[in-house]
């Protein structure tokens, strides 16, 4: 997960996040964006993060690591 996107979202963090994605978006070695690690219970938050990644880079998948809440987060990621 990007260090710039945390539970407390503000304009500065979003700007840093966007700059980070734009910096690496055209790099062929980036296969997917790693969204978060073990955020099983943060279903809505995970969905919002996925939408943000896809808004900036719609062609690259987003990867999410969950422990047990795969079904609950099925709309929150492209790869688990």
C-alpha positions in Angstrom: 0.0 0.0 0.0 1.2 3.5 -0.7 2.5 5.2 2.4 0.6 8.3 1.1 -2.9 6.8 1.4 -3.9 6.1 4.9 -7.2 6.2 6.8 -6.9 10.0 7.1 -7.1 11.2 3.5 -6.3 14.8 2.8 -5.3 16.7 -0.3 -1.6 16.5 0.4 -1.6 12.7 0.7 -3.7 12.3 -2.5 -1.3 14.6 -4.4 1.7 12.5 -3.3 -0.2 9.3 -4.2 -1.1 10.6 -7.6 2.5 11.7 -8.2 3.8 8.3 -7.2 1.5 6.4 -9.5 2.2 8.8 -12.4 5.9 8.4 -11.9 5.8 4.6 -12.4 2.7 4.2 -14.5 4.6 3.9 -17.8 7.2 1.5 -16.3 6.8 -1.8 -18.1 8.3 -3.7 -15.0 5.3 -2.7 -12.9 2.8 -5.6 -13.4 0.2 -4.5 -10.8 -0.3 -2.0 -8.0 -0.1 -3.5 -4.5 -3.0 -1.9 -2.7 -2.9 -3.1 0.9 -1.9 -5.9 3.2 -4.4 -7.7 5.5 -7.2 -5.2 5.5 -9.9 -7.8 5.6 -12.4 -5.8 7.6 -11.9 -2.5 5.6 -14.2 -3.6 2.7 -15.5 -0.1 1.7 -12.1 1.5 2.2 -10.5 -1.2 0.0 -13.1 -0.5 -2.7 -12.3 3.2 -2.6 -8.6 2.5 -2.9 -9.1 0.3 -5.9 -11.2 3.0 -7.6 -8.5 5.6 -6.9 -5.8 3.3 -8.5 -8.0 2.7 -11.5 -8.8 6.3 -11.9 -5.1 7.1 -12.3 -4.1 3.9 -14.1 -7.1 2.1 -15.6 -5.1 -0.5 -17.5 -3.1 -2.0 -14.7 -4.6 -4.4 -12.1 -4.7 -3.9 -8.4 -3.5 -6.5 -6.0 -4.9 -7.0 -2.4 -3.7 -9.3 0.3 -6.4 -10.5 2.6 -6.3 -13.3 5.3 -9.8 -14.7 5.2 -12.2 -12.0 3.8 -11.9 -12.9 0.1 -15.7 -13.0 -0.5 -16.3 -9.8 1.3 -13.6 -8.0 -0.7 -14.4 -9.5 -4.1 -15.2 -6.1 -5.6 -12.2 -4.4 -3.9 -9.4 -5.9 -6.0 -8.5 -7.4 -9.3 -6.0 -9.9 -7.9 -5.9 -11.6 -4.5 
